[in-house]
């Protein structure tokens, strides 16, 4: 079951970043940004439930996760002297790190905050390295979705 949820995370994350022309045989409503935002958020809650780690605070964390999935933090580019046309290693790091931090309320309430912070750092580093080394958008985005769900401990 956990492997299926990780694969679903990869698929939903990619579909949320694609355009309909990338997947013309799929319904248009499925290839939208909300597929990533809502789908990966719900998978995060479901995955922790499957692990036996459910807590009501996950619903608040879900709102934070949804919000963090909507940006690559291109506002950082001005501090690195880059244009905002592309995302860079620091954007990917911030993306993964902030997605991880969205579980802080859960970490505080369930006394797992050190694990939440470790996961955030891990996701930031892994996403930064992977996205800088990978040029295939299918693999790159699918991996990010798999990491978000699969790194839940």
Buried (B, 14 or more C-beta within 10 A) or exposed (E): EEEEBBBBBBBBBBBBBBEBEEBEEEEEEBBBEBBBBBBBBBBBBBBBEBEEBBBEBBEBBBEBBBBBBEEBBBEBBEEEEBEEEEBBBBBBBBBBBBBBBBBBBBBEBBEBBEBBBBBBBBBBBBBBEBBBEBEEEEEBBBBBBBBBBBBBE
